[in-house]
Amino acid sequence: LFKDRSCFGRHLVKDTAGIRRYQNGTTILGAQYVADFADGQRPTPLFYYHPNAPMAQIMTSEIGKASKSIGIVGLGVGSLACYAQPGQTWQFYEIDAMVDQVARDPALFTFMSTCAPDAPTHIGDARIVLEAQADTRYDLLIIDAYSSDAAPAHLTTHEAMELYRDRLTENGI
């Protein structure tokens, strides 16, 4: 359905066995049931964002529901957006503009267009972008960026953790 290349590798969207998958290099960035496009309902997050998975438990917990400001590093197909609650403000961080383009194209995936159409995506290296956003604070900040199925090392350093803590509200996690 979609094939292109960016400086971060090959991008491929294809349907297999009723599931639409988005792959960048060796990393699966997300998936959506093909049937979700026909019924017009909120799409169901799949794989590690599935409603029974640990991330869903966080997003649907008291902490997740009470969070007013949520930051997500690593957009993927936007699956997490469908855990947004009324009154919450969500912002995404994505290093590859092509990932944002694919996630926001409702012909390819509908998580963003259905669940968080007004949530901005900050394009660029999240650590650099967050550093520049000195006044930004989140109740919940999720770091979910991968490259070849490993977290980029510069997002896991002591300095990165200090930056993330600095971007949290007093009770943020």
N, C-alpha and C positions, 0 to 999 in steps of 0.2 A: 504493500500500500504506500510505502514511503521508503526511499533509499537516498542517502546523501552522505556527505563526509564533511567534517569540520576539523579543526586542528586537534580535536580530542578524539578523533577516530571515526569509524564508520557508524552511521545511524541507520537502523532498519526497523520498520514496523510491518508485521505480518500477522495474519490470522492462521491459527492452527487449532483444530478440534474445538471450535467455538470460543476460543480465547484470543484476543488481540494482544500481542506482546511488542514491547519496545526494547530493542537491544542497542547498546552503544559499546562497540568493541566486544569484550567478553562479558559485560555486565548487563543483566536484565534490569532496566530502569522502571519497569512496572508492566501491569497487564490489566485488561478489562474484558468482561464477558461481552461478546459480540451482541448477545441478546439485549444488553443494556441500551443499545442504540435504538432499538425498535420500540421499547416500552416507555421511553421518556421519563423514567424514574431516576432517582439518585442512583448513580452507579455504585456497585458493591466493591470496596477495596479488596484486592486479592493478595495472595502470597503472604509476605510478612506484615502486611497491613490489614489482613482479613479481620473481620469483627471478632473472631475468637483468638487472635494472636496477641502477644504481649503489648505491641504498640497500641492496639485498640483498647486494651485494658487501661493503659495510661490515659489515652484521649477521652475515654468514657468514665474515668474515675472522678471522684469529687474534685481532685486537684485539676484534672483536665477540663472539667466543665466549669470550674470557678475561674479559670485563667481568662483574663480579658485580652491580653496581648500575647500572641504566639508567633515565634520566629522559627522557620524551618530552613535549615541549611541542606540543600540537595532537593531539587524539585521532583525529579523523576517524571512520572506522568501526572502528578498532582493527587495521587490517591488519598493522602492524608487530609486534603481539603474537605473531603466528605465527612470528616469528624468535626467540622466547624459548627459552633453553637451560635444562636442569635446573640448579638451584643459583643461578640469577640472580634478582634482585629488581627488578621493574619498577614504575615509578610514572608516571602520566600527569597532564598539566596541560591543562585545557580551560576556556575562558572561558564557554562556553555549556552550561548544564546539559541543554538539550534534545539536544545532540550526544551527551552521555554516555548519556542515556536511550535514544536510537536505537541507539547502538553496543552497548549491553548487552542489548538486547531480542533474544533468539535467534530470534524469529519474523521479525526484519528482517535481522540480520547475526549471524554466529556466530564471528567472529574472537576477540572478548573471551571469550565463554562457553566456547569450545573451548580457546583457547591461553593465556589469562591471567585466569581468572575471579576470582582473589584480588588482582589488581593494583589498587591504589586509583587513583581519579581525583580530583585536587584541583581543585575548581571555583573559578574566578575568574581574574583576569588573572595569567598565569604570572609576570610580573615582580614583581608585588606578593606573590604566594604564595611564590615562591622567596626573596624578600627576608626574609620572616618565618621561613623554614626555615633559620636560621643554622647548624644542626648537620647539615644534609643535604649529602652529598657523593656524586657519581656518577663511575663509571669512564667512562661514555659518556652525554653529554647531547645530545639531538637537538632542535633548534629547528625545528619544521615547522608553523608557524601561518600561516594565510593569511586575508586578507579581500579579496574580489573579486580573487583571484588575485595579490595582492601581499602581501608580508610587512608586518605592522603596523609602522610607523616606530619606535614606542617600544620594540620588541623588537630593533632593530638599532642602537641608539645606542652610543656609547662606554661609557656607564654600564651599559647592559645587558650588554655584552660583559664588563665587569669583574665583574658579578654572576655571569654564567655561569662565568667562570674561577674565581671564589671557591667555586662549588658543585661543583667537580671535585676528585677525589682527586689525589694528587701526580702520577700518570701519566695522569690522565683526559683525555679529548678530547671 
